[in-house]
Amino acid sequence: MLVSLFSLATEKTQPYEEKYFTQILDHFNYNPVSYQTFQQRYLINDTNWGGPKSPIFVYTGNEGNVEWFAQNTGFMFENAPRFKALLIFIEHRFYGKSIPYGGNKTTAYSNSTTLGYLSSTQALADYATLILDLKKNLTATDSPVVVFGGSYGGMLAAWFRLKYPHVAIGALASSAPILYFDNITSPYSFNNIITQDFRGESENCYKVIKGSWLEIEHTAKHELGLEILRKAFRICKNFITANDLESWLYKAYTYTAMSDYPTPANFLNPLPAYPIKQLLAAWLRLKYPHIAIGALASSAPILNFDNITSPYSFTNIITQDFRGESENCYKVIKGSWLEIEHTAKHELGLEILRKAFRICKNFIRADYLENWLYTVYTYAAMSDYPTPSNFLNPLPAYPIKQGSILSETDDC
């Protein structure tokens, strides 16, 4: 059916080794408690390192588990071979596994005295201490250090270069609002950037979002308005307020814009590549895109950040798209999952499937094939336009109808 339109993709994971450094609790005072220590975690990758005098790239950890940032910082891994760099990801104190007070998070977060050691100043001193000690142990005192960071981590990277210029020769700070706190920038600048991200992708989308706020408030004022909104957005909770819904949407737009990467990412929430474009795909296929609430609700499954909507909403919509076009095609697809698993169990089953789907790889697994088919059906439904499109992948006009025609000839 749509087999020839897409290619199988593999997910690449980045390797690193987990290590710990005995870190001091307080770098700036000389009270007895200041000399307490804790185990600070860091991740290291020496795959491409050229040894002493080759550079060391250090990620200044944010407010979270350091593995989360290591898995979503491809820029460092991509450039390590070129510069023969050693990669280090340092975890921020009080986060992940780098918890003071014996690793007891309850104690560490219990009061203002213990939390007084959770500061950017102490964190920067942590990084400097760890880096200098690591360079000494690796006999790499002449290796130049460049620090990297994004968001709060980017602020730390910029500050680190300013406060510890003898440790780092440079800093790459991405999305670091270091000037945001002194009223130098407009308080609306963050929202303006999010707006530009959506408006740059679609003027119609921008108008839909802009008009939706008043539309939601207007609908909520009616006697059954909140129930209308609840059903429109497929919200599982029995009761919502207009403010709840608007806050949820604002968070969804913000996270989508902040994670608008060219590859799938699990940074803030699991999102596909180009999530803004994917989100718009659902809107653009509406019969009546001028209806703001309908347009927004159609994308509710994509905006499912707080588990407010049913986890099955998105797949249910895809199913309805195919079933609405052809009951026979729906039955063929529904039955195909068991058929694939049944065939795969036979001695030559995987080879039969490989040839049937014209797959170039010599070896496949049933779950790989099923995931690929799921992607095919999803992209076809999200790009079911009346004209040929190259939005997510090159597809003909009405791709679902095209597939359904094949199903009627028993070739689906």
Helices and strands as residue ranges (DSSP letters): G 3-5, E 17-24, G 32-35, E 37-45, E 56-60, H 66-70, H 74-83, E 86-90, H 105-108, H 112-115, H 120-137, E 145-150, H 152-163, E 170-174, H 189-201, H 203-220, H 225-232, H 242-258, H 275-284, H 292-298, H 313-325, H 327-344, H 349-356, H 366-382, H 399-408
